[in-house]
Amino acid sequence: DITPRNCMPSLHTAWATAIFIHSRNSSRFLRYAGTFWLLATLGATLGFGYHYGADIVAGVVFAVTIEAGLRTIDHDWDRSGIRFVAYGTAIFTAMLLSYRFLSVEMADYAWAFGPLLILAMVSVVYGYMRLTKRWEPKTVPVRKSEPESETEPQPQPQPELI
């Protein structure tokens, strides 16, 4: 008789997604723990009926867009980061508006709208991955040159200050 309130977007999913993102550059144990936390959260929120699938999709888009916005600030308002945040915001807004005003149509044509929502979410995640890949520090390989004579010593790696 009592239906629990549903939250849009799923902040359970948003937090689990943020934990998953931040565990990617950690130890193997933390990567596994972050993955487990995300999968367990998704399974629990769907399994216990706390959220619908649409809430979870919106939660992922929400978390990734917020994360990109925060990282864009750290990278001196990078132009590509601003464009991505605008894109993620547009996708998130379109999802919210479609859930509000097109819910009957989405239910009638679930086989069309379901893949479109998943595709929109995947496009935001893919864009985030491309954006953050640009911001990762690049290592320059050390060029090894052949010694001109047998007596010329090889250059030795020099220590760096940390």
Buried (B, 14 or more C-beta within 10 A) or exposed (E): EEEEEEEBBBBBBBBBBBBBBEBEEEEEEBBEBBBEBBEEBBEEBBEEEBBBBBBBBBBBBBBBBBBBBEBBEEBEEBEBBBEBBEBBBEBBEEBBEBBEEEEEEBEEEEEEBBEEBEEBBEBBBEBBEEBBEEEEEEEEEEEEEEEEEEEEEEEEEEEEEE
